[in-house]
């Protein structure tokens, strides 16, 4: 109470052009009595029952802003329905500010006695764990209603961002926006691209976004055509690359034309490798539509395909001319795909940014709830980290190896389970736990790193327990890893959240720890 739910709610509804609903007003209308009178007649249980019924009714609507009573989340059924119905917003203010706003107000049945500030402090202490489940948290404090409204609106319509990636060929930008696919054509035209554009996509993603992308390209004067690919890691092969070559040959594709990879990491790697090798190199663009692709694989110019003996054994460095990231595409992902991609974001927190790791701990629910500004924030910060690492070590001779955190054992899991049973991010999560335990065993890391990392992986829905793969198979696959030097594998190991080092580890130490898995 006193946080400004009704005032801010009305202004949000006006800005969005939506309807506004105040559940307390509807309760009073249905009961024919004020909230205070309902409390006097039947107590809080009677009021909560009415509130539950009203909330069940109004949440069936769409395009509306709903302001509830301050205690609505106390009822578990009401809370579940509100959380499942849209983006929930917690307007935060201190007891002192709330009490000042409520001076002279006499119709608050839970605000009685001579110490309203103390009563508000007690209510807030009891309810705060429930309020924290809201997906969006906005501090109101001494700020004006319009300032608060703008903060909430930013959660719906995040600001665009641009991250520059330095490369030996030519710098390029990662342009991050929300609902920005329709602007891809003009942006490519502004870069001086002309002619045909081969849009490489799998069926599901191509059906979702291909028409919008091709329409934008045609509107900017390009001649786009679709190159359809099968979907899934098991198709990241030379045979699939040949399908792209065949399509380009049939279109008489020239060096001045452009390839565009529309999809996740697999499509991006296939498109990039085809671009690196067709006519000895043509320009290409990434339009990533998964978390892994947006935060990692689309940035840095690493392209390639898998071999039956190992992941990414065949490839080339070939940078795109542009990465066009529309974070809104993540709202179409199956939940398992979204969750799997978050392994790469957790990775960035462990290797480079403790504050990002803490942000993930605090805002996990909002991330899983796909709140626009929260998703955009983690994509932008991850892109910044990846770009800075690539700029410092383009060809993976030093610092860039830290980006392989979790990937050594992750690739083992993927290879030994046949590139299908485990998502890439799920396998990487297992690899991160193994690396943290290995660091602890070698005296480089701590149990606290293992504990916090496991807790965050579990919080976002990622596994950390390794599958039942024989240690002999682990040793065989690791022997083919690109990071093996003189028979020793170079592991990325965390000493603290935000700090890692690359250390040589012998195969026996790795297999011994693998046999103790999950302890």
VEXDREN-2710 file (C-alpha; in Angstrom, 1 decimal):
% VEXDREN-2710
k/r/px/py/pz
1/UNK/0.0/0.0/0.0
2/UNK/1.2/3.5/-0.9
3/UNK/3.6/2.2/-3.5
4/UNK/1.7/3.9/-6.3
5/UNK/0.2/0.8/-8.0
6/UNK/-3.0/2.6/-9.1
7/UNK/-1.3/5.8/-10.2
8/UNK/1.5/4.0/-12.1
9/UNK/-0.9/1.4/-13.4
10/UNK/-3.1/4.1/-15.0
11/UNK/-0.2/5.8/-16.6
12/UNK/1.2/2.6/-18.0
13/UNK/-2.2/1.7/-19.5
14/UNK/-2.5/5.1/-21.1
15/UNK/1.1/4.8/-22.6
16/UNK/0.4/1.3/-23.9
17/UNK/-3.1/2.0/-25.1
18/UNK/-4.4/-0.9/-22.9
19/UNK/-7.2/-1.0/-20.4
20/UNK/-6.6/-0.5/-16.6
21/UNK/-8.0/-2.8/-13.9
22/UNK/-7.9/-2.1/-10.2
23/UNK/-8.9/-5.3/-8.3
24/UNK/-9.8/-3.5/-5.1
25/UNK/-12.4/-1.4/-7.0
26/UNK/-13.9/-4.5/-8.6
27/UNK/-14.0/-6.2/-5.2
28/UNK/-15.8/-3.2/-3.6
29/UNK/-18.3/-3.1/-6.5
30/UNK/-19.1/-6.8/-6.3
31/UNK/-19.4/-6.8/-2.5
32/UNK/-21.3/-3.5/-2.3
33/UNK/-18.9/-2.4/0.5
34/UNK/-15.5/-0.8/0.9
35/UNK/-12.4/-2.8/1.5
36/UNK/-12.4/-1.6/5.1
37/UNK/-16.0/-2.7/5.6
38/UNK/-15.4/-6.1/4.1
39/UNK/-12.5/-6.6/6.6
40/UNK/-14.8/-5.5/9.5
41/UNK/-17.6/-7.8/8.5
42/UNK/-15.8/-11.0/7.6
43/UNK/-12.1/-10.4/8.3
44/UNK/-9.2/-11.0/5.9
45/UNK/-10.2/-14.5/4.8
46/UNK/-13.4/-13.2/3.4
47/UNK/-11.6/-10.4/1.5
48/UNK/-9.0/-12.8/0.1
49/UNK/-11.7/-15.2/-1.2
50/UNK/-13.3/-12.3/-3.0
51/UNK/-10.0/-11.2/-4.3
52/UNK/-9.2/-14.7/-5.5
53/UNK/-12.4/-14.8/-7.5
54/UNK/-11.9/-11.4/-9.1
55/UNK/-8.3/-12.1/-10.1
56/UNK/-9.3/-15.4/-11.7
57/UNK/-11.8/-13.5/-13.8
58/UNK/-9.7/-10.5/-14.8
59/UNK/-6.6/-12.4/-15.7
60/UNK/-8.5/-14.1/-18.5
61/UNK/-8.2/-10.8/-20.4
62/UNK/-5.4/-9.4/-22.5
63/UNK/-3.7/-6.1/-23.2
64/UNK/-4.4/-4.7/-19.7
65/UNK/-2.6/-3.4/-16.7
66/UNK/-3.8/-4.9/-13.4
67/UNK/-3.2/-3.2/-10.1
68/UNK/-3.8/-5.5/-7.1
69/UNK/-4.0/-5.0/-3.4
70/UNK/-0.8/-5.1/-1.5
71/UNK/-1.6/-8.5/0.0
72/UNK/-2.8/-10.3/-3.1
73/UNK/0.2/-12.5/-3.3
74/UNK/-0.5/-13.9/0.2
75/UNK/-3.0/-16.2/-1.4
76/UNK/-1.2/-19.1/-3.2
77/UNK/-3.9/-19.5/-5.9
78/UNK/-4.0/-15.8/-6.6
79/UNK/-0.2/-15.6/-6.7
80/UNK/0.1/-18.5/-9.1
81/UNK/-2.5/-17.1/-11.4
82/UNK/-0.9/-13.6/-11.5
83/UNK/2.5/-15.0/-12.1
84/UNK/1.3/-17.2/-15.0
85/UNK/-0.7/-14.4/-16.6
86/UNK/1.9/-11.8/-17.6
87/UNK/4.8/-9.7/-16.5
88/UNK/4.6/-9.0/-12.8
89/UNK/6.0/-5.7/-11.4
90/UNK/7.0/-4.9/-7.9
91/UNK/7.0/-1.2/-7.1
92/UNK/9.5/-0.8/-4.2
93/UNK/9.6/1.8/-1.5
94/UNK/10.8/2.1/2.0
95/UNK/8.4/2.1/5.0
96/UNK/9.3/5.7/5.7
97/UNK/8.3/6.8/2.2
98/UNK/5.1/4.6/2.2
99/UNK/4.1/6.1/5.6
100/UNK/4.6/9.6/4.4
101/UNK/2.4/8.9/1.3
102/UNK/-0.4/7.5/3.5
103/UNK/-0.6/10.3/6.0
104/UNK/-4.3/11.1/6.5
105/UNK/-5.5/7.9/4.8
106/UNK/-8.1/6.1/6.9
107/UNK/-9.4/3.3/4.7
108/UNK/-6.5/0.8/5.1
109/UNK/-7.7/-1.9/7.5
110/UNK/-4.2/-3.4/8.0
111/UNK/-2.7/0.0/8.8
112/UNK/-4.0/0.6/12.3
113/UNK/-2.6/1.9/15.6
114/UNK/-0.3/4.8/16.4
115/UNK/2.7/3.6/14.5
116/UNK/1.9/3.3/10.8
117/UNK/5.5/3.2/9.8
118/UNK/6.1/0.3/12.1
119/UNK/3.1/-1.5/10.8
120/UNK/4.3/-1.0/7.2
121/UNK/7.7/-2.3/8.1
122/UNK/6.2/-5.4/9.6
123/UNK/4.0/-6.0/6.5
124/UNK/6.9/-5.5/4.2
125/UNK/9.2/-7.8/6.1
126/UNK/6.5/-10.5/5.9
127/UNK/5.6/-10.0/2.3
128/UNK/9.0/-9.2/0.7
129/UNK/9.9/-12.8/-0.2
130/UNK/6.6/-13.0/-2.2
131/UNK/7.2/-9.6/-3.8
132/UNK/10.6/-10.7/-4.9
133/UNK/9.0/-13.3/-7.1
134/UNK/7.8/-10.5/-9.4
135/UNK/9.7/-10.5/-12.6
136/UNK/10.3/-6.7/-12.7
137/UNK/11.6/-4.7/-9.7
138/UNK/11.3/-0.9/-9.9
139/UNK/12.4/1.4/-7.1
140/UNK/10.0/4.3/-6.6
141/UNK/11.5/6.2/-3.7
142/UNK/11.3/10.0/-4.2
143/UNK/10.8/9.7/-7.9
144/UNK/7.9/11.1/-9.9
145/UNK/5.1/8.8/-11.3
146/UNK/6.4/9.5/-14.9
147/UNK/9.9/8.5/-14.0
148/UNK/8.7/5.2/-12.5
149/UNK/6.5/4.6/-15.6
150/UNK/9.5/5.1/-17.9
151/UNK/11.5/2.6/-15.9
152/UNK/8.7/0.0/-16.2
153/UNK/8.3/0.8/-19.9
154/UNK/12.0/0.1/-20.4
155/UNK/11.3/-3.4/-19.2
156/UNK/8.9/-3.8/-22.1
157/UNK/10.8/-1.9/-24.7
158/UNK/14.6/-2.1/-24.0
159/UNK/17.0/0.3/-25.5
160/UNK/19.0/-0.9/-28.5
161/UNK/22.7/-1.4/-28.1
162/UNK/25.8/-1.9/-30.3
163/UNK/29.0/-3.8/-29.5
164/UNK/32.0/-3.4/-31.8
165/UNK/34.1/-6.5/-32.4
166/UNK/37.7/-5.8/-33.5
167/UNK/39.2/-8.3/-36.0
168/UNK/42.2/-8.4/-38.3
169/UNK/40.0/-8.4/-41.3
170/UNK/37.6/-5.5/-40.5
171/UNK/35.7/-4.4/-37.3
172/UNK/32.1/-5.2/-37.3
173/UNK/29.2/-4.6/-35.0
174/UNK/26.9/-6.7/-32.9
175/UNK/23.6/-4.7/-33.0
176/UNK/21.2/-5.7/-30.2
177/UNK/17.6/-4.7/-30.3
178/UNK/14.0/-5.9/-29.5
179/UNK/11.6/-6.6/-32.4
180/UNK/14.3/-5.3/-34.8
181/UNK/14.2/-8.0/-37.6
182/UNK/12.3/-5.6/-39.9
183/UNK/15.2/-3.2/-40.0
184/UNK/17.9/-5.8/-41.2
185/UNK/17.5/-4.8/-44.9
186/UNK/18.2/-1.1/-44.5
187/UNK/21.1/-1.8/-42.2
188/UNK/22.8/-4.1/-44.7
189/UNK/22.2/-1.6/-47.5
190/UNK/23.9/1.1/-45.3
191/UNK/26.9/-1.2/-45.1
192/UNK/27.1/-1.2/-48.9
193/UNK/26.0/-4.7/-49.5
194/UNK/24.1/-5.3/-52.7
195/UNK/22.8/-8.2/-54.9
196/UNK/21.6/-11.6/-53.8
197/UNK/21.3/-12.8/-50.2
198/UNK/21.1/-16.5/-49.4
199/UNK/19.1/-16.9/-46.2
200/UNK/20.2/-20.2/-44.6
201/UNK/17.6/-21.5/-42.0
202/UNK/16.1/-24.6/-40.6
203/UNK/12.4/-25.1/-41.3
204/UNK/10.9/-24.0/-37.9
205/UNK/13.0/-20.9/-37.5
206/UNK/12.7/-20.1/-41.2
207/UNK/8.9/-20.3/-41.0
208/UNK/8.8/-18.0/-38.0
209/UNK/11.2/-15.3/-39.1
210/UNK/12.1/-15.9/-42.8
211/UNK/9.1/-14.0/-44.3
212/UNK/9.9/-10.9/-42.2
213/UNK/13.6/-11.0/-42.9
214/UNK/13.1/-11.5/-46.7
215/UNK/10.5/-8.8/-46.8
216/UNK/12.9/-6.4/-45.2
217/UNK/15.7/-7.4/-47.6
218/UNK/13.5/-7.0/-50.6
219/UNK/12.4/-3.6/-49.4
220/UNK/16.0/-2.5/-49.3
221/UNK/16.7/-3.7/-52.8
222/UNK/18.2/-7.1/-52.2
223/UNK/17.2/-10.4/-54.0
224/UNK/16.9/-12.9/-51.2
225/UNK/16.4/-16.7/-51.5
226/UNK/16.0/-19.4/-48.9
227/UNK/18.4/-22.2/-48.3
228/UNK/16.6/-24.8/-46.2
229/UNK/18.6/-27.0/-43.8
230/UNK/17.7/-29.9/-41.4
231/UNK/17.6/-28.9/-37.7
232/UNK/19.9/-30.2/-35.0
233/UNK/23.5/-30.7/-33.9
234/UNK/23.7/-34.1/-35.7
235/UNK/23.4/-32.2/-39.0
236/UNK/26.4/-30.0/-38.4
237/UNK/28.4/-31.9/-40.9
238/UNK/30.3/-31.5/-44.2
239/UNK/27.3/-33.1/-45.9
240/UNK/25.1/-30.2/-44.8
241/UNK/27.7/-27.7/-45.9
242/UNK/27.5/-29.3/-49.4
243/UNK/23.8/-28.7/-49.4
244/UNK/24.6/-25.0/-49.0
245/UNK/27.2/-25.1/-51.8
246/UNK/24.7/-26.8/-54.1
247/UNK/22.1/-24.1/-53.5
248/UNK/24.7/-21.3/-54.1
249/UNK/25.9/-22.9/-57.3
250/UNK/22.3/-23.3/-58.6
251/UNK/21.8/-19.5/-57.9
252/UNK/25.1/-18.6/-59.6
253/UNK/26.1/-17.0/-56.3
254/UNK/29.0/-14.5/-56.7
255/UNK/31.7/-13.1/-54.5
256/UNK/29.8/-9.8/-54.1
257/UNK/26.7/-11.6/-52.8
258/UNK/26.0/-12.3/-49.1
259/UNK/25.0/-15.3/-47.0
260/UNK/22.8/-14.8/-44.0
261/UNK/22.5/-17.4/-41.2
262/UNK/19.1/-17.2/-39.6
263/UNK/19.0/-19.4/-36.5
264/UNK/21.0/-20.9/-33.7
265/UNK/24.6/-22.0/-33.3
266/UNK/24.4/-24.9/-35.8
267/UNK/23.0/-22.8/-38.6
268/UNK/25.5/-20.0/-37.8
269/UNK/28.5/-22.4/-37.9
270/UNK/27.3/-24.0/-41.1
271/UNK/26.7/-20.7/-42.8
272/UNK/30.0/-19.2/-41.6
273/UNK/32.0/-22.3/-42.8
274/UNK/30.2/-22.2/-46.2
275/UNK/31.0/-18.5/-46.5
276/UNK/34.6/-19.1/-45.5
277/UNK/35.1/-21.7/-48.2
278/UNK/32.8/-21.0/-51.1
279/UNK/34.7/-19.1/-53.8
280/UNK/37.5/-18.9/-51.2
281/UNK/35.4/-16.6/-49.1
282/UNK/32.2/-14.6/-49.3
283/UNK/30.6/-12.1/-46.9
284/UNK/28.0/-13.4/-44.4
285/UNK/25.7/-12.1/-41.7
286/UNK/24.6/-13.7/-38.5
287/UNK/21.0/-13.2/-37.4
288/UNK/21.1/-15.4/-34.2
289/UNK/17.8/-16.6/-32.7
290/UNK/19.0/-18.7/-29.7
291/UNK/20.7/-17.7/-26.5
292/UNK/23.9/-19.6/-27.4
293/UNK/24.1/-18.0/-30.8
294/UNK/23.3/-14.5/-29.5
295/UNK/25.8/-14.5/-26.6
296/UNK/28.5/-16.7/-28.0
297/UNK/28.7/-18.5/-31.3
298/UNK/27.7/-15.6/-33.6
299/UNK/30.6/-13.4/-32.3
300/UNK/34.3/-14.0/-33.0
301/UNK/34.5/-15.6/-36.5
302/UNK/34.9/-19.3/-35.4
303/UNK/33.1/-21.5/-37.9
304/UNK/33.1/-25.2/-38.4
305/UNK/31.4/-28.6/-38.4
306/UNK/31.7/-31.8/-36.3
307/UNK/33.4/-35.0/-37.1
308/UNK/32.3/-38.4/-35.9
309/UNK/35.4/-38.5/-33.6
310/UNK/34.8/-35.1/-32.1
311/UNK/33.1/-31.7/-32.1
312/UNK/34.2/-28.8/-34.2
313/UNK/37.3/-30.6/-35.6
314/UNK/36.8/-29.1/-39.0
315/UNK/36.6/-25.3/-39.4
316/UNK/38.0/-21.9/-40.2
317/UNK/38.2/-18.4/-38.8
318/UNK/36.0/-16.1/-40.9
319/UNK/34.3/-13.1/-39.4
320/UNK/30.8/-11.9/-40.4
321/UNK/30.2/-8.4/-41.7
322/UNK/27.4/-7.9/-39.2
323/UNK/25.7/-9.6/-36.3
324/UNK/22.0/-8.6/-36.1
325/UNK/20.5/-9.7/-32.8
326/UNK/16.8/-9.4/-32.2
327/UNK/16.4/-10.5/-28.5
328/UNK/12.7/-10.8/-29.0
329/UNK/13.3/-14.0/-31.0
330/UNK/14.2/-15.7/-27.7
331/UNK/10.5/-15.5/-26.6
332/UNK/9.7/-18.2/-29.3
333/UNK/12.2/-20.7/-27.9
334/UNK/11.1/-23.9/-26.2
335/UNK/11.9/-23.6/-22.5
336/UNK/14.5/-26.4/-22.7
337/UNK/16.3/-24.5/-25.5
338/UNK/16.2/-21.2/-23.6
339/UNK/17.6/-22.9/-20.4
340/UNK/20.3/-24.7/-22.3
341/UNK/21.6/-21.5/-23.7
342/UNK/21.9/-19.9/-20.3
343/UNK/25.0/-22.1/-19.7
344/UNK/27.0/-19.8/-21.9
345/UNK/25.8/-16.8/-19.9
346/UNK/26.7/-18.4/-16.6
347/UNK/30.1/-19.2/-18.2
348/UNK/30.8/-15.5/-18.8
349/UNK/30.0/-14.7/-15.1
350/UNK/32.4/-17.4/-13.9
351/UNK/35.3/-16.5/-16.2
352/UNK/35.1/-12.7/-16.4
353/UNK/32.4/-10.9/-14.4
354/UNK/31.3/-11.6/-10.9
355/UNK/28.7/-8.9/-11.0
356/UNK/27.1/-10.7/-14.0
357/UNK/27.1/-13.9/-12.0
358/UNK/25.4/-12.1/-9.1
359/UNK/22.8/-10.6/-11.5
360/UNK/22.0/-14.1/-12.7
361/UNK/21.5/-15.3/-9.2
362/UNK/19.2/-12.4/-8.3
363/UNK/17.2/-12.2/-11.5
364/UNK/16.9/-15.9/-12.5
365/UNK/13.1/-15.8/-12.3
366/UNK/12.9/-12.8/-14.6
367/UNK/15.3/-14.4/-17.1
368/UNK/13.2/-17.6/-17.2
369/UNK/10.1/-15.4/-17.4
370/UNK/11.7/-13.8/-20.5
371/UNK/11.4/-10.2/-19.3
372/UNK/12.6/-8.1/-22.2
373/UNK/15.0/-5.7/-20.5
374/UNK/16.5/-8.5/-18.4
375/UNK/17.1/-10.8/-21.4
376/UNK/18.5/-7.8/-23.3
377/UNK/20.8/-7.0/-20.4
378/UNK/22.4/-10.5/-20.3
379/UNK/22.7/-10.7/-24.1
380/UNK/24.4/-7.3/-24.2
381/UNK/26.8/-8.0/-21.3
382/UNK/27.7/-11.4/-22.7
383/UNK/28.4/-9.9/-26.1
384/UNK/30.6/-7.2/-24.6
385/UNK/32.7/-9.9/-22.8
386/UNK/33.0/-12.0/-25.9
387/UNK/34.0/-9.1/-28.0
388/UNK/36.7/-7.9/-25.6
389/UNK/38.2/-11.4/-25.4
390/UNK/38.1/-11.8/-29.2
391/UNK/39.8/-8.4/-29.6
392/UNK/42.6/-9.4/-27.3
393/UNK/43.1/-12.9/-28.8
394/UNK/41.5/-13.3/-32.2
395/UNK/43.1/-16.7/-33.0
396/UNK/42.8/-18.4/-29.6
397/UNK/46.4/-18.4/-28.6
398/UNK/45.9/-17.2/-25.1
399/UNK/43.0/-15.3/-23.4
400/UNK/40.4/-16.6/-25.8
401/UNK/40.9/-20.1/-24.5
402/UNK/39.1/-19.1/-21.3
403/UNK/35.9/-19.0/-23.4
404/UNK/36.2/-22.8/-23.5
405/UNK/35.3/-23.0/-19.8
406/UNK/33.1/-26.1/-19.4
407/UNK/33.5/-27.0/-23.1
408/UNK/36.2/-29.6/-22.8
409/UNK/34.1/-32.1/-20.8
410/UNK/30.9/-30.7/-22.5
411/UNK/32.2/-31.8/-25.8
412/UNK/33.0/-35.2/-24.3
413/UNK/29.3/-35.5/-23.2
414/UNK/28.0/-34.5/-26.6
415/UNK/30.3/-36.8/-28.5
416/UNK/29.8/-39.8/-26.3
417/UNK/26.0/-39.4/-26.3
418/UNK/25.7/-39.0/-30.1
419/UNK/25.0/-35.2/-30.6
420/UNK/21.3/-35.3/-29.7
421/UNK/20.4/-36.6/-26.3
422/UNK/22.0/-33.6/-24.6
423/UNK/21.7/-30.0/-25.7
424/UNK/25.1/-28.2/-26.1
425/UNK/24.4/-25.9/-23.1
426/UNK/23.4/-28.9/-20.9
427/UNK/26.6/-30.6/-21.7
428/UNK/28.6/-27.4/-21.0
429/UNK/26.9/-27.1/-17.6
430/UNK/28.2/-30.5/-16.7
431/UNK/31.6/-29.5/-17.9
432/UNK/31.6/-26.4/-15.8
433/UNK/30.8/-28.4/-12.7
434/UNK/33.6/-30.8/-13.5
435/UNK/36.1/-28.0/-14.1
436/UNK/35.2/-26.3/-10.8
437/UNK/35.6/-29.6/-8.9
438/UNK/38.9/-30.2/-10.7
439/UNK/40.1/-26.7/-9.7
440/UNK/39.2/-27.5/-6.1
441/UNK/41.0/-30.9/-6.2
442/UNK/44.2/-29.2/-7.6
443/UNK/44.1/-26.6/-4.9
444/UNK/43.3/-23.7/-7.3
445/UNK/39.6/-23.3/-6.5
446/UNK/37.3/-23.6/-3.5
447/UNK/34.2/-25.4/-2.5
448/UNK/32.4/-22.1/-2.5
449/UNK/32.9/-21.8/-6.2
450/UNK/31.5/-25.3/-6.7
451/UNK/28.6/-24.6/-4.4
452/UNK/27.5/-21.2/-5.9
453/UNK/27.9/-22.5/-9.5
454/UNK/25.8/-25.6/-8.8
455/UNK/23.2/-23.5/-7.1
456/UNK/22.9/-21.1/-10.0
457/UNK/22.8/-24.0/-12.6
458/UNK/20.0/-25.6/-10.6
459/UNK/18.2/-22.3/-10.3
460/UNK/18.0/-21.8/-14.0
461/UNK/17.2/-25.5/-14.7
462/UNK/20.5/-26.8/-15.9
463/UNK/22.1/-30.1/-15.0
464/UNK/25.5/-30.5/-13.4
465/UNK/25.6/-34.3/-12.7
466/UNK/27.7/-36.1/-15.4
467/UNK/26.2/-39.0/-17.3
468/UNK/27.4/-42.6/-17.0
469/UNK/30.2/-42.4/-19.6
470/UNK/33.1/-44.8/-19.1
471/UNK/36.3/-43.1/-18.1
472/UNK/38.1/-44.8/-21.0
473/UNK/35.7/-43.1/-23.5
474/UNK/36.4/-39.8/-21.8
475/UNK/40.1/-40.3/-22.2
476/UNK/39.7/-41.2/-25.9
477/UNK/37.6/-38.2/-26.8
478/UNK/39.7/-35.7/-24.8
479/UNK/42.8/-37.0/-26.6
480/UNK/41.3/-35.4/-29.8
481/UNK/40.5/-32.1/-28.2
482/UNK/42.0/-29.0/-29.9
483/UNK/43.6/-27.9/-26.6
484/UNK/45.8/-31.0/-26.2
485/UNK/49.5/-30.1/-26.1
486/UNK/52.2/-32.7/-25.6
487/UNK/49.6/-35.2/-24.3
488/UNK/48.2/-32.8/-21.7
489/UNK/44.8/-31.1/-21.9
490/UNK/44.7/-27.4/-21.1
491/UNK/41.7/-26.9/-18.8
492/UNK/40.0/-23.6/-17.9
493/UNK/39.8/-23.7/-14.1
494/UNK/38.1/-21.1/-11.8
495/UNK/39.9/-19.9/-8.7
496/UNK/36.9/-17.6/-7.8
497/UNK/33.7/-16.4/-9.4
498/UNK/35.0/-14.0/-12.1
499/UNK/38.5/-15.4/-12.3
500/UNK/40.0/-18.3/-14.2
501/UNK/43.3/-19.6/-15.4
502/UNK/44.3/-22.1/-18.1
503/UNK/46.3/-25.0/-16.6
504/UNK/47.7/-28.2/-18.2
505/UNK/46.2/-31.4/-16.6
506/UNK/47.2/-35.0/-17.4
507/UNK/44.6/-37.4/-18.6
508/UNK/45.0/-39.7/-15.5
509/UNK/43.9/-36.9/-13.2
510/UNK/40.9/-36.2/-15.3
511/UNK/39.7/-39.8/-15.5
512/UNK/40.3/-40.3/-11.8
513/UNK/38.0/-37.4/-11.0
514/UNK/35.5/-38.6/-13.6
515/UNK/35.2/-41.9/-11.8
516/UNK/34.3/-40.0/-8.6
517/UNK/31.5/-38.1/-10.5
518/UNK/28.7/-36.4/-8.6
519/UNK/30.3/-36.8/-5.2
END
